[in-house]
Amino acid sequence: MKEFQLLFNQISETCFKTCVSTFLSRDMSTTEIQCIENCSGKYINANHKIMEIFVEVQPAIARRNMEEYSKAQAALETQQKEQNSESIR
């Protein structure tokens, strides 16, 4: 939820700065509305594409992280066994 709010705030700020040029009227002009729709649409489409790629890549990243964790855990256990056998001598 936090990431969604952050993304929403970034889109809102960027599109507002890009599309709203004057505060002479309380209502938005047709040009401003169209600009904001285009701007937000591009951000949303880009975010969807990024999420699609993330969903495809995430399992491989998780698997690699687990393999690295397992190797580190095995190395730690080996080191502890060596230390225990040295202290027994």
Phi, psi and omega in degrees: 000320180297317180294323178297315179297320178297315178298315179301316180295320179295316178298313181300313182295313182297312181292324178297312181298325182283320193258332183263119186248344183212154178244030182285343182227150177286332181267153177275144178283163178300322179295317178296317179299313180297318179299315181294320177298316178295314182298308182294323178299319179295316179298317181294316178297318178297318179296320178297317179298316179298317180294322177300315179294319179300316180296324179288321187273332186306316180301321179294320178295316180297319179297316180296319178297320178294320178297317178296320178295317180297318178296316179296320179295317179296318178296320178295317179296319178297316180297319179294320178296319178296318179294320179295318181290328177289323180288334178287327182293000000 
